[in-house]
Amino acid sequence: MSVWGARKTRVVLAALLRIGWHVKRQTGSHKVLARDGWADVIFAFHDGDEIGPRMLARVARHTGLRPEDL
């Protein structure tokens, strides 16, 4: 079983902003997030959407997000 549960997009984005990511560019619901020392990440989810465990694990792998950050 995954350590990641489903979370709302706004909760995940708020957690990413807390750990040092910032919005570099935004077009509609697509955001390019940037952080020093990391490659830019495209965050393309609507605010009301829910991100499932598999996609959340993928986002975590590319951003350094941990379950305790949520």
mmCIF file of the N, C-alpha and C atoms, coordinates in Angstrom:
data_MODEL
# 
_entry.id   MODEL 
# 
loop_
_atom_site.group_PDB 
_atom_site.id 
_atom_site.type_symbol 
_atom_site.label_atom_id 
_atom_site.label_alt_id 
_atom_site.label_comp_id 
_atom_site.label_asym_id 
_atom_site.label_entity_id 
_atom_site.label_seq_id 
_atom_site.pdbx_PDB_ins_code 
_atom_site.Cartn_x 
_atom_site.Cartn_y 
_atom_site.Cartn_z 
_atom_site.occupancy 
_atom_site.B_iso_or_equiv 
_atom_site.pdbx_formal_charge 
_atom_site.auth_seq_id 
_atom_site.auth_comp_id 
_atom_site.auth_asym_id 
_atom_site.auth_atom_id 
_atom_site.pdbx_PDB_model_num 
ATOM 1   N N  . MET A 1 1  ? 0.838   -1.184 0.000   1.00 0.00 ? 1  MET A N  1 
ATOM 2   C CA . MET A 1 1  ? 0.000   0.000  0.000   1.00 0.00 ? 1  MET A CA 1 
ATOM 3   C C  . MET A 1 1  ? 0.881   1.245  0.000   1.00 0.00 ? 1  MET A C  1 
ATOM 4   N N  . SER A 1 2  ? 0.452   2.254  -0.704  1.00 0.00 ? 2  SER A N  1 
ATOM 5   C CA . SER A 1 2  ? 1.217   3.488  -0.832  1.00 0.00 ? 2  SER A CA 1 
ATOM 6   C C  . SER A 1 2  ? 1.108   4.350  0.425   1.00 0.00 ? 2  SER A C  1 
ATOM 7   N N  . VAL A 1 3  ? 2.177   5.078  0.722   1.00 0.00 ? 3  VAL A N  1 
ATOM 8   C CA . VAL A 1 3  ? 2.135   6.022  1.844   1.00 0.00 ? 3  VAL A CA 1 
ATOM 9   C C  . VAL A 1 3  ? 1.392   7.288  1.445   1.00 0.00 ? 3  VAL A C  1 
ATOM 10  N N  . TRP A 1 4  ? 1.104   7.416  0.149   1.00 0.00 ? 4  TRP A N  1 
ATOM 11  C CA . TRP A 1 4  ? 0.416   8.590  -0.366  1.00 0.00 ? 4  TRP A CA 1 
ATOM 12  C C  . TRP A 1 4  ? -1.070  8.305  -0.494  1.00 0.00 ? 4  TRP A C  1 
ATOM 13  N N  . GLY A 1 5  ? -1.877  9.142  0.094   1.00 0.00 ? 5  GLY A N  1 
ATOM 14  C CA . GLY A 1 5  ? -3.318  9.070  -0.112  1.00 0.00 ? 5  GLY A CA 1 
ATOM 15  C C  . GLY A 1 5  ? -3.710  10.117 -1.133  1.00 0.00 ? 5  GLY A C  1 
ATOM 16  N N  . ALA A 1 6  ? -4.946  10.167 -1.513  1.00 0.00 ? 6  ALA A N  1 
ATOM 17  C CA . ALA A 1 6  ? -5.427  11.192 -2.436  1.00 0.00 ? 6  ALA A CA 1 
ATOM 18  C C  . ALA A 1 6  ? -5.533  12.524 -1.693  1.00 0.00 ? 6  ALA A C  1 
ATOM 19  N N  . ARG A 1 7  ? -5.180  13.585 -2.354  1.00 0.00 ? 7  ARG A N  1 
ATOM 20  C CA . ARG A 1 7  ? -5.237  14.934 -1.777  1.00 0.00 ? 7  ARG A CA 1 
ATOM 21  C C  . ARG A 1 7  ? -5.779  15.908 -2.807  1.00 0.00 ? 7  ARG A C  1 
ATOM 22  N N  . LYS A 1 8  ? -6.406  16.955 -2.328  1.00 0.00 ? 8  LYS A N  1 
ATOM 23  C CA . LYS A 1 8  ? -6.870  18.026 -3.207  1.00 0.00 ? 8  LYS A CA 1 
ATOM 24  C C  . LYS A 1 8  ? -5.654  18.783 -3.749  1.00 0.00 ? 8  LYS A C  1 
ATOM 25  N N  . THR A 1 9  ? -5.783  19.284 -4.970  1.00 0.00 ? 9  THR A N  1 
ATOM 26  C CA . THR A 1 9  ? -4.691  19.987 -5.632  1.00 0.00 ? 9  THR A CA 1 
ATOM 27  C C  . THR A 1 9  ? -4.222  21.198 -4.841  1.00 0.00 ? 9  THR A C  1 
ATOM 28  N N  . ARG A 1 10 ? -5.155  21.947 -4.286  1.00 0.00 ? 10 ARG A N  1 
ATOM 29  C CA . ARG A 1 10 ? -4.750  23.168 -3.559  1.00 0.00 ? 10 ARG A CA 1 
ATOM 30  C C  . ARG A 1 10 ? -3.921  22.832 -2.317  1.00 0.00 ? 10 ARG A C  1 
ATOM 31  N N  . VAL A 1 11 ? -4.162  21.687 -1.700  1.00 0.00 ? 11 VAL A N  1 
ATOM 32  C CA . VAL A 1 11 ? -3.380  21.258 -0.533  1.00 0.00 ? 11 VAL A CA 1 
ATOM 33  C C  . VAL A 1 11 ? -1.962  20.904 -0.958  1.00 0.00 ? 11 VAL A C  1 
ATOM 34  N N  . VAL A 1 12 ? -1.841  20.200 -2.091  1.00 0.00 ? 12 VAL A N  1 
ATOM 35  C CA . VAL A 1 12 ? -0.523  19.807 -2.600  1.00 0.00 ? 12 VAL A CA 1 
ATOM 36  C C  . VAL A 1 12 ? 0.268   21.045 -3.026  1.00 0.00 ? 12 VAL A C  1 
ATOM 37  N N  . LEU A 1 13 ? -0.376  21.965 -3.726  1.00 0.00 ? 13 LEU A N  1 
ATOM 38  C CA . LEU A 1 13 ? 0.314   23.178 -4.163  1.00 0.00 ? 13 LEU A CA 1 
ATOM 39  C C  . LEU A 1 13 ? 0.758   24.007 -2.966  1.00 0.00 ? 13 LEU A C  1 
ATOM 40  N N  . ALA A 1 14 ? -0.071  24.136 -1.955  1.00 0.00 ? 14 ALA A N  1 
ATOM 41  C CA . ALA A 1 14 ? 0.305   24.887 -0.750  1.00 0.00 ? 14 ALA A CA 1 
ATOM 42  C C  . ALA A 1 14 ? 1.512   24.242 -0.068  1.00 0.00 ? 14 ALA A C  1 
ATOM 43  N N  . ALA A 1 15 ? 1.554   22.916 -0.038  1.00 0.00 ? 15 ALA A N  1 
ATOM 44  C CA . ALA A 1 15 ? 2.692   22.213 0.561   1.00 0.00 ? 15 ALA A CA 1 
ATOM 45  C C  . ALA A 1 15 ? 3.962   22.459 -0.242  1.00 0.00 ? 15 ALA A C  1 
ATOM 46  N N  . LEU A 1 16 ? 3.857   22.449 -1.564  1.00 0.00 ? 16 LEU A N  1 
ATOM 47  C CA . LEU A 1 16 ? 5.027   22.719 -2.405  1.00 0.00 ? 16 LEU A CA 1 
ATOM 48  C C  . LEU A 1 16 ? 5.545   24.138 -2.193  1.00 0.00 ? 16 LEU A C  1 
ATOM 49  N N  . LEU A 1 17 ? 4.641   25.078 -2.072  1.00 0.00 ? 17 LEU A N  1 
ATOM 50  C CA . LEU A 1 17 ? 5.059   26.468 -1.831  1.00 0.00 ? 17 LEU A CA 1 
ATOM 51  C C  . LEU A 1 17 ? 5.732   26.602 -0.471  1.00 0.00 ? 17 LEU A C  1 
ATOM 52  N N  . ARG A 1 18 ? 5.254   25.856 0.523   1.00 0.00 ? 18 ARG A N  1 
ATOM 53  C CA . ARG A 1 18 ? 5.865   25.898 1.857   1.00 0.00 ? 18 ARG A CA 1 
ATOM 54  C C  . ARG A 1 18 ? 7.278   25.337 1.874   1.00 0.00 ? 18 ARG A C  1 
ATOM 55  N N  . ILE A 1 19 ? 7.562   24.340 1.024   1.00 0.00 ? 19 ILE A N  1 
ATOM 56  C CA . ILE A 1 19 ? 8.897   23.734 1.052   1.00 0.00 ? 19 ILE A CA 1 
ATOM 57  C C  . ILE A 1 19 ? 9.878   24.432 0.111   1.00 0.00 ? 19 ILE A C  1 
ATOM 58  N N  . GLY A 1 20 ? 9.469   25.554 -0.473  1.00 0.00 ? 20 GLY A N  1 
ATOM 59  C CA . GLY A 1 20 ? 10.425  26.357 -1.227  1.00 0.00 ? 20 GLY A CA 1 
ATOM 60  C C  . GLY A 1 20 ? 10.178  26.514 -2.712  1.00 0.00 ? 20 GLY A C  1 
ATOM 61  N N  . TRP A 1 21 ? 9.172   25.889 -3.248  1.00 0.00 ? 21 TRP A N  1 
ATOM 62  C CA . TRP A 1 21 ? 8.849   26.066 -4.655  1.00 0.00 ? 21 TRP A CA 1 
ATOM 63  C C  . TRP A 1 21 ? 8.111   27.382 -4.843  1.00 0.00 ? 21 TRP A C  1 
ATOM 64  N N  . HIS A 1 22 ? 8.224   27.990 -6.020  1.00 0.00 ? 22 HIS A N  1 
ATOM 65  C CA . HIS A 1 22 ? 7.453   29.195 -6.324  1.00 0.00 ? 22 HIS A CA 1 
ATOM 66  C C  . HIS A 1 22 ? 6.947   29.101 -7.765  1.00 0.00 ? 22 HIS A C  1 
ATOM 67  N N  . VAL A 1 23 ? 5.875   29.838 -8.033  1.00 0.00 ? 23 VAL A N  1 
ATOM 68  C CA . VAL A 1 23 ? 5.280   29.829 -9.369  1.00 0.00 ? 23 VAL A CA 1 
ATOM 69  C C  . VAL A 1 23 ? 6.115   30.735 -10.255 1.00 0.00 ? 23 VAL A C  1 
ATOM 70  N N  . LYS A 1 24 ? 6.736   30.134 -11.250 1.00 0.00 ? 24 LYS A N  1 
ATOM 71  C CA . LYS A 1 24 ? 7.580   30.870 -12.184 1.00 0.00 ? 24 LYS A CA 1 
ATOM 72  C C  . LYS A 1 24 ? 6.733   31.499 -13.286 1.00 0.00 ? 24 LYS A C  1 
ATOM 73  N N  . ARG A 1 25 ? 5.727   30.728 -13.743 1.00 0.00 ? 25 ARG A N  1 
ATOM 74  C CA . ARG A 1 25 ? 4.869   31.188 -14.834 1.00 0.00 ? 25 ARG A CA 1 
ATOM 75  C C  . ARG A 1 25 ? 3.552   30.444 -14.730 1.00 0.00 ? 25 ARG A C  1 
ATOM 76  N N  . GLN A 1 26 ? 2.465   31.114 -15.130 1.00 0.00 ? 26 GLN A N  1 
ATOM 77  C CA . GLN A 1 26 ? 1.155   30.480 -15.079 1.00 0.00 ? 26 GLN A CA 1 
ATOM 78  C C  . GLN A 1 26 ? 0.343   30.859 -16.304 1.00 0.00 ? 26 GLN A C  1 
ATOM 79  N N  . THR A 1 27 ? -0.294  29.847 -16.899 1.00 0.00 ? 27 THR A N  1 
ATOM 80  C CA . THR A 1 27 ? -1.226  30.049 -18.000 1.00 0.00 ? 27 THR A CA 1 
ATOM 81  C C  . THR A 1 27 ? -2.446  29.205 -17.687 1.00 0.00 ? 27 THR A C  1 
ATOM 82  N N  . GLY A 1 28 ? -3.525  29.838 -17.283 1.00 0.00 ? 28 GLY A N  1 
ATOM 83  C CA . GLY A 1 28 ? -4.718  29.104 -16.882 1.00 0.00 ? 28 GLY A CA 1 
ATOM 84  C C  . GLY A 1 28 ? -4.429  28.284 -15.634 1.00 0.00 ? 28 GLY A C  1 
ATOM 85  N N  . SER A 1 29 ? -4.716  26.991 -15.695 1.00 0.00 ? 29 SER A N  1 
ATOM 86  C CA . SER A 1 29 ? -4.462  26.138 -14.535 1.00 0.00 ? 29 SER A CA 1 
ATOM 87  C C  . SER A 1 29 ? -3.060  25.517 -14.586 1.00 0.00 ? 29 SER A C  1 
ATOM 88  N N  . HIS A 1 30 ? -2.328  25.741 -15.676 1.00 0.00 ? 30 HIS A N  1 
ATOM 89  C CA . HIS A 1 30 ? -0.975  25.188 -15.810 1.00 0.00 ? 30 HIS A CA 1 
ATOM 90  C C  . HIS A 1 30 ? 0.033   26.141 -15.167 1.00 0.00 ? 30 HIS A C  1 
ATOM 91  N N  . LYS A 1 31 ? 0.777   25.614 -14.216 1.00 0.00 ? 31 LYS A N  1 
ATOM 92  C CA . LYS A 1 31 ? 1.780   26.413 -13.531 1.00 0.00 ? 31 LYS A CA 1 
ATOM 93  C C  . LYS A 1 31 ? 3.146   25.772 -13.724 1.00 0.00 ? 31 LYS A C  1 
ATOM 94  N N  . VAL A 1 32 ? 4.158   26.589 -13.949 1.00 0.00 ? 32 VAL A N  1 
ATOM 95  C CA . VAL A 1 32 ? 5.532   26.103 -13.971 1.00 0.00 ? 32 VAL A CA 1 
ATOM 96  C C  . VAL A 1 32 ? 6.127   26.498 -12.629 1.00 0.00 ? 32 VAL A C  1 
ATOM 97  N N  . LEU A 1 33 ? 6.515   25.481 -11.853 1.00 0.00 ? 33 LEU A N  1 
ATOM 98  C CA . LEU A 1 33 ? 7.085   25.715 -10.533 1.00 0.00 ? 33 LEU A CA 1 
ATOM 99  C C  . LEU A 1 33 ? 8.594   25.625 -10.616 1.00 0.00 ? 33 LEU A C  1 
ATOM 100 N N  . ALA A 1 34 ? 9.289   26.470 -9.854  1.00 0.00 ? 34 ALA A N  1 
ATOM 101 C CA . ALA A 1 34 ? 10.745  26.490 -9.863  1.00 0.00 ? 34 ALA A CA 1 
ATOM 102 C C  . ALA A 1 34 ? 11.264  26.508 -8.429  1.00 0.00 ? 34 ALA A C  1 
ATOM 103 N N  . ARG A 1 35 ? 12.446  25.921 -8.273  1.00 0.00 ? 35 ARG A N  1 
ATOM 104 C CA . ARG A 1 35 ? 13.135  25.911 -6.983  1.00 0.00 ? 35 ARG A CA 1 
ATOM 105 C C  . ARG A 1 35 ? 14.618  25.768 -7.271  1.00 0.00 ? 35 ARG A C  1 
ATOM 106 N N  . ASP A 1 36 ? 15.446  26.496 -6.546  1.00 0.00 ? 36 ASP A N  1 
ATOM 107 C CA . ASP A 1 36 ? 16.890  26.419 -6.745  1.00 0.00 ? 36 ASP A CA 1 
ATOM 108 C C  . ASP A 1 36 ? 17.382  24.992 -6.547  1.00 0.00 ? 36 ASP A C  1 
ATOM 109 N N  . GLY A 1 37 ? 18.215  24.531 -7.477  1.00 0.00 ? 37 GLY A N  1 
ATOM 110 C CA . GLY A 1 37 ? 18.781  23.198 -7.388  1.00 0.00 ? 37 GLY A CA 1 
ATOM 111 C C  . GLY A 1 37 ? 17.910  22.096 -7.959  1.00 0.00 ? 37 GLY A C  1 
ATOM 112 N N  . TRP A 1 38 ? 16.720  22.417 -8.443  1.00 0.00 ? 38 TRP A N  1 
ATOM 113 C CA . TRP A 1 38 ? 15.797  21.435 -8.999  1.00 0.00 ? 38 TRP A CA 1 
ATOM 114 C C  . TRP A 1 38 ? 15.400  21.863 -10.409 1.00 0.00 ? 38 TRP A C  1 
ATOM 115 N N  . ALA A 1 39 ? 15.052  20.903 -11.242 1.00 0.00 ? 39 ALA A N  1 
ATOM 116 C CA . ALA A 1 39 ? 14.513  21.203 -12.566 1.00 0.00 ? 39 ALA A CA 1 
ATOM 117 C C  . ALA A 1 39 ? 13.096  21.757 -12.403 1.00 0.00 ? 39 ALA A C  1 
ATOM 118 N N  . ASP A 1 40 ? 12.695  22.639 -13.318 1.00 0.00 ? 40 ASP A N  1 
ATOM 119 C CA . ASP A 1 40 ? 11.334  23.175 -13.284 1.00 0.00 ? 40 ASP A CA 1 
ATOM 120 C C  . ASP A 1 40 ? 10.314  22.040 -13.424 1.00 0.00 ? 40 ASP A C  1 
ATOM 121 N N  . VAL A 1 41 ? 9.165   22.220 -12.786 1.00 0.00 ? 41 VAL A N  1 
ATOM 122 C CA . VAL A 1 41 ? 8.108   21.214 -12.794 1.00 0.00 ? 41 VAL A CA 1 
ATOM 123 C C  . VAL A 1 41 ? 6.828   21.853 -13.306 1.00 0.00 ? 41 VAL A C  1 
ATOM 124 N N  . ILE A 1 42 ? 6.146   21.175 -14.229 1.00 0.00 ? 42 ILE A N  1 
ATOM 125 C CA . ILE A 1 42 ? 4.851   21.655 -14.703 1.00 0.00 ? 42 ILE A CA 1 
ATOM 126 C C  . ILE A 1 42 ? 3.779   21.059 -13.807 1.00 0.00 ? 42 ILE A C  1 
ATOM 127 N N  . PHE A 1 43 ? 2.988   21.925 -13.204 1.00 0.00 ? 43 PHE A N  1 
ATOM 128 C CA . PHE A 1 43 ? 1.917   21.517 -12.292 1.00 0.00 ? 43 PHE A CA 1 
ATOM 129 C C  . PHE A 1 43 ? 0.609   21.861 -12.993 1.00 0.00 ? 43 PHE A C  1 
ATOM 130 N N  . ALA A 1 44 ? -0.006  20.871 -13.636 1.00 0.00 ? 44 ALA A N  1 
ATOM 131 C CA . ALA A 1 44 ? -1.160  21.114 -14.505 1.00 0.00 ? 44 ALA A CA 1 
ATOM 132 C C  . ALA A 1 44 ? -2.424  20.464 -13.961 1.00 0.00 ? 44 ALA A C  1 
ATOM 133 N N  . PHE A 1 45 ? -2.870  20.924 -12.804 1.00 0.00 ? 45 PHE A N  1 
ATOM 134 C CA . PHE A 1 45 ? -4.081  20.394 -12.186 1.00 0.00 ? 45 PHE A CA 1 
ATOM 135 C C  . PHE A 1 45 ? -4.994  21.567 -11.839 1.00 0.00 ? 45 PHE A C  1 
ATOM 136 N N  . HIS A 1 46 ? -6.301  21.372 -11.975 1.00 0.00 ? 46 HIS A N  1 
ATOM 137 C CA . HIS A 1 46 ? -7.260  22.383 -11.552 1.00 0.00 ? 46 HIS A CA 1 
ATOM 138 C C  . HIS A 1 46 ? -7.358  22.369 -10.031 1.00 0.00 ? 46 HIS A C  1 
ATOM 139 N N  . ASP A 1 47 ? -7.664  23.519 -9.432  1.00 0.00 ? 47 ASP A N  1 
ATOM 140 C CA . ASP A 1 47 ? -7.699  23.637 -7.977  1.00 0.00 ? 47 ASP A CA 1 
ATOM 141 C C  . ASP A 1 47 ? -8.667  22.672 -7.305  1.00 0.00 ? 47 ASP A C  1 
ATOM 142 N N  . GLY A 1 48 ? -9.789  22.392 -7.914  1.00 0.00 ? 48 GLY A N  1 
ATOM 143 C CA . GLY A 1 48 ? -10.781 21.512 -7.293  1.00 0.00 ? 48 GLY A CA 1 
ATOM 144 C C  . GLY A 1 48 ? -10.524 20.032 -7.503  1.00 0.00 ? 48 GLY A C  1 
ATOM 145 N N  . ASP A 1 49 ? -9.547  19.698 -8.342  1.00 0.00 ? 49 ASP A N  1 
ATOM 146 C CA . ASP A 1 49 ? -9.260  18.295 -8.631  1.00 0.00 ? 49 ASP A CA 1 
ATOM 147 C C  . ASP A 1 49 ? -8.622  17.601 -7.436  1.00 0.00 ? 49 ASP A C  1 
ATOM 148 N N  . GLU A 1 50 ? -8.696  16.282 -7.475  1.00 0.00 ? 50 GLU A N  1 
ATOM 149 C CA . GLU A 1 50 ? -8.041  15.471 -6.458  1.00 0.00 ? 50 GLU A CA 1 
ATOM 150 C C  . GLU A 1 50 ? -6.920  14.695 -7.144  1.00 0.00 ? 50 GLU A C  1 
ATOM 151 N N  . ILE A 1 51 ? -5.745  14.705 -6.539  1.00 0.00 ? 51 ILE A N  1 
ATOM 152 C CA . ILE A 1 51 ? -4.602  13.983 -7.078  1.00 0.00 ? 51 ILE A CA 1 
ATOM 153 C C  . ILE A 1 51 ? -4.529  12.645 -6.365  1.00 0.00 ? 51 ILE A C  1 
ATOM 154 N N  . GLY A 1 52 ? -4.533  11.572 -7.135  1.00 0.00 ? 52 GLY A N  1 
ATOM 155 C CA . GLY A 1 52 ? -4.501  10.231 -6.575  1.00 0.00 ? 52 GLY A CA 1 
ATOM 156 C C  . GLY A 1 52 ? -3.121  9.834  -6.085  1.00 0.00 ? 52 GLY A C  1 
ATOM 157 N N  . PRO A 1 53 ? -3.017  8.696  -5.406  1.00 0.00 ? 53 PRO A N  1 
ATOM 158 C CA . PRO A 1 53 ? -1.756  8.261  -4.811  1.00 0.00 ? 53 PRO A CA 1 
ATOM 159 C C  . PRO A 1 53 ? -0.622  8.056  -5.812  1.00 0.00 ? 53 PRO A C  1 
ATOM 160 N N  . ARG A 1 54 ? -0.912  7.493  -6.977  1.00 0.00 ? 54 ARG A N  1 
ATOM 161 C CA . ARG A 1 54 ? 0.162   7.248  -7.948  1.00 0.00 ? 54 ARG A CA 1 
ATOM 162 C C  . ARG A 1 54 ? 0.708   8.549  -8.518  1.00 0.00 ? 54 ARG A C  1 
ATOM 163 N N  . MET A 1 55 ? -0.178  9.475  -8.869  1.00 0.00 ? 55 MET A N  1 
ATOM 164 C CA . MET A 1 55 ? 0.277   10.757 -9.404  1.00 0.00 ? 55 MET A CA 1 
ATOM 165 C C  . MET A 1 55 ? 0.962   11.576 -8.321  1.00 0.00 ? 55 MET A C  1 
ATOM 166 N N  . LEU A 1 56 ? 0.475   11.483 -7.091  1.00 0.00 ? 56 LEU A N  1 
ATOM 167 C CA . LEU A 1 56 ? 1.095   12.202 -5.981  1.00 0.00 ? 56 LEU A CA 1 
ATOM 168 C C  . LEU A 1 56 ? 2.514   11.679 -5.727  1.00 0.00 ? 56 LEU A C  1 
ATOM 169 N N  . ALA A 1 57 ? 2.707   10.381 -5.854  1.00 0.00 ? 57 ALA A N  1 
ATOM 170 C CA . ALA A 1 57 ? 4.049   9.797  -5.712  1.00 0.00 ? 57 ALA A CA 1 
ATOM 171 C C  . ALA A 1 57 ? 4.971   10.305 -6.816  1.00 0.00 ? 57 ALA A C  1 
ATOM 172 N N  . ARG A 1 58 ? 4.435   10.451 -8.014  1.00 0.00 ? 58 ARG A N  1 
ATOM 173 C CA . ARG A 1 58 ? 5.239   10.971 -9.129  1.00 0.00 ? 58 ARG A CA 1 
ATOM 174 C C  . ARG A 1 58 ? 5.607   12.435 -8.901  1.00 0.00 ? 58 ARG A C  1 
ATOM 175 N N  . VAL A 1 59 ? 4.653   13.238 -8.438  1.00 0.00 ? 59 VAL A N  1 
ATOM 176 C CA . VAL A 1 59 ? 4.931   14.643 -8.123  1.00 0.00 ? 59 VAL A CA 1 
ATOM 177 C C  . VAL A 1 59 ? 6.002   14.718 -7.032  1.00 0.00 ? 59 VAL A C  1 
ATOM 178 N N  . ALA A 1 60 ? 5.894   13.866 -6.034  1.00 0.00 ? 60 ALA A N  1 
ATOM 179 C CA . ALA A 1 60 ? 6.855   13.851 -4.929  1.00 0.00 ? 60 ALA A CA 1 
ATOM 180 C C  . ALA A 1 60 ? 8.254   13.502 -5.416  1.00 0.00 ? 60 ALA A C  1 
ATOM 181 N N  . ARG A 1 61 ? 8.345   12.557 -6.320  1.00 0.00 ? 61 ARG A N  1 
ATOM 182 C CA . ARG A 1 61 ? 9.649   12.147 -6.840  1.00 0.00 ? 61 ARG A CA 1 
ATOM 183 C C  . ARG A 1 61 ? 10.357  13.296 -7.566  1.00 0.00 ? 61 ARG A C  1 
ATOM 184 N N  . HIS A 1 62 ? 9.583   14.141 -8.229  1.00 0.00 ? 62 HIS A N  1 
ATOM 185 C CA . HIS A 1 62 ? 10.160  15.245 -9.000  1.00 0.00 ? 62 HIS A CA 1 
ATOM 186 C C  . HIS A 1 62 ? 10.335  16.531 -8.190  1.00 0.00 ? 62 HIS A C  1 
ATOM 187 N N  . THR A 1 63 ? 9.724   16.603 -7.005  1.00 0.00 ? 63 THR A N  1 
ATOM 188 C CA . THR A 1 63 ? 9.760   17.856 -6.246  1.00 0.00 ? 63 THR A CA 1 
ATOM 189 C C  . THR A 1 63 ? 10.377  17.742 -4.859  1.00 0.00 ? 63 THR A C  1 
ATOM 190 N N  . GLY A 1 64 ? 10.563  16.528 -4.383  1.00 0.00 ? 64 GLY A N  1 
ATOM 191 C CA . GLY A 1 64 ? 11.079  16.359 -3.024  1.00 0.00 ? 64 GLY A CA 1 
ATOM 192 C C  . GLY A 1 64 ? 10.003  16.439 -1.947  1.00 0.00 ? 64 GLY A C  1 
ATOM 193 N N  . LEU A 1 65 ? 8.759   16.418 -2.348  1.00 0.00 ? 65 LEU A N  1 
ATOM 194 C CA . LEU A 1 65 ? 7.639   16.462 -1.400  1.00 0.00 ? 65 LEU A CA 1 
ATOM 195 C C  . LEU A 1 65 ? 7.612   15.163 -0.589  1.00 0.00 ? 65 LEU A C  1 
ATOM 196 N N  . ARG A 1 66 ? 7.348   15.275 0.698   1.00 0.00 ? 66 ARG A N  1 
ATOM 197 C CA . ARG A 1 66 ? 7.250   14.110 1.576   1.00 0.00 ? 66 ARG A CA 1 
ATOM 198 C C  . ARG A 1 66 ? 5.855   14.059 2.180   1.00 0.00 ? 66 ARG A C  1 
ATOM 199 N N  . PRO A 1 67 ? 5.400   12.876 2.593   1.00 0.00 ? 67 PRO A N  1 
ATOM 200 C CA . PRO A 1 67 ? 4.042   12.783 3.166   1.00 0.00 ? 67 PRO A CA 1 
ATOM 201 C C  . PRO A 1 67 ? 3.840   13.710 4.366   1.00 0.00 ? 67 PRO A C  1 
ATOM 202 N N  . GLU A 1 68 ? 4.861   13.914 5.171   1.00 0.00 ? 68 GLU A N  1 
ATOM 203 C CA . GLU A 1 68 ? 4.699   14.793 6.338   1.00 0.00 ? 68 GLU A CA 1 
ATOM 204 C C  . GLU A 1 68 ? 4.611   16.273 5.960   1.00 0.00 ? 68 GLU A C  1 
ATOM 205 N N  . ASP A 1 69 ? 4.953   16.631 4.710   1.00 0.00 ? 69 ASP A N  1 
ATOM 206 C CA . ASP A 1 69 ? 4.820   18.020 4.247   1.00 0.00 ? 69 ASP A CA 1 
ATOM 207 C C  . ASP A 1 69 ? 3.359   18.392 4.015   1.00 0.00 ? 69 ASP A C  1 
ATOM 208 N N  . LEU A 1 70 ? 2.529   17.381 3.789   1.00 0.00 ? 70 LEU A N  1 
ATOM 209 C CA . LEU A 1 70 ? 1.109   17.645 3.539   1.00 0.00 ? 70 LEU A CA 1 
ATOM 210 C C  . LEU A 1 70 ? 0.409   17.846 4.855   1.00 0.00 ? 70 LEU A C  1 
# 
